[in-house]
Amino acid sequence: MAIKVEVFSSDSCPHCPGAVKVAEEAKADLTDLDIELEVVNINTEENRKRAIDYQIMAVPTIVIDGQVEFIGAPSKEEFVAKLKSI
């Protein structure tokens, strides 16, 4: 199963690197479970239109398969549990 994860972030955000790290670590952990993640880091300063399309007003925001699922950086456990529930 393939899942697209978009992490909306900003260079000035102190919490955004943590959200990106959680997504990348989950990607590595889930390969054994036949869950394939495509993780895309989207800088809201460079891609404002994409953020507006999702009505994102705060970063980090994580979108999974086109649905806003997390506002803020989730723990890895929360993130993995959400992915497994899809």
C-alpha positions as CSV (number, residue, x, y, z in Angstrom):
1,M,0.0,0.0,0.0
2,A,1.4,3.4,-1.0
3,I,0.6,6.5,1.2
4,K,1.5,10.1,0.3
5,V,2.6,12.2,3.2
6,E,3.1,16.0,2.7
7,V,4.9,17.8,5.5
8,F,4.2,21.6,5.3
9,S,7.0,23.5,6.9
10,S,8.8,26.8,7.1
11,D,12.5,27.6,7.5
12,S,11.7,29.9,10.4
13,C,9.7,27.2,12.3
14,P,11.6,25.6,15.2
15,H,9.1,22.6,15.3
16,C,9.1,21.8,11.6
17,P,12.4,19.8,11.5
18,G,10.9,17.5,14.1
19,A,7.8,16.8,12.0
20,V,10.0,16.0,8.9
21,K,12.1,13.7,11.1
22,V,9.1,11.8,12.4
23,A,7.8,11.3,8.8
24,E,11.2,10.1,7.6
25,E,11.7,7.8,10.6
26,A,8.3,6.3,10.1
27,K,9.1,5.7,6.4
28,A,12.1,3.7,7.4
29,D,10.2,1.7,10.1
30,L,7.2,0.8,7.9
31,T,9.0,-0.8,5.0
32,D,8.7,-4.1,6.8
33,L,4.9,-3.8,7.0
34,D,4.4,-3.4,3.3
35,I,3.5,0.2,3.8
36,E,5.3,2.4,1.3
37,L,5.5,6.1,2.2
38,E,6.2,8.9,-0.2
39,V,7.3,11.8,2.0
40,V,7.3,15.3,0.5
41,N,8.5,18.3,2.4
42,I,6.7,21.4,1.2
43,N,8.1,24.8,2.2
44,T,5.1,27.1,2.6
45,E,7.2,30.2,1.9
46,E,8.1,28.7,-1.6
47,N,4.8,27.0,-2.2
48,R,2.1,29.3,-0.8
49,K,-0.5,28.2,-3.3
50,R,-0.2,24.5,-2.2
51,A,-0.7,25.6,1.5
52,I,-3.6,27.8,0.6
53,D,-5.3,24.9,-1.3
54,Y,-5.3,22.9,2.0
55,Q,-6.2,26.0,4.0
56,I,-3.1,25.6,6.1
57,M,-2.6,28.4,8.6
58,A,0.1,27.0,10.8
59,V,3.2,24.9,10.4
60,P,4.1,22.2,10.7
61,T,1.1,20.6,9.2
62,I,1.0,17.0,7.9
63,V,-1.3,16.0,5.2
64,I,-1.8,12.2,4.5
65,D,-3.4,11.2,1.2
66,G,-4.9,14.6,0.7
67,Q,-6.3,15.0,4.2
68,V,-4.9,17.3,6.9
69,E,-4.2,14.9,9.8
70,F,-1.8,16.7,12.1
71,I,-1.3,20.4,13.0
72,G,2.0,20.5,14.9
73,A,4.6,17.8,15.1
74,P,3.2,14.5,16.3
75,S,5.1,11.9,18.2
76,K,6.4,9.0,16.0
77,E,4.0,6.7,17.8
78,E,1.0,8.9,17.0
79,F,2.1,9.2,13.4
80,V,2.7,5.5,12.9
81,A,-0.6,4.6,14.5
82,K,-2.4,7.0,12.1
83,L,-0.7,5.4,9.1
84,K,-1.5,1.9,10.2
85,S,-5.2,2.9,10.6
86,I,-5.5,3.9,7.0
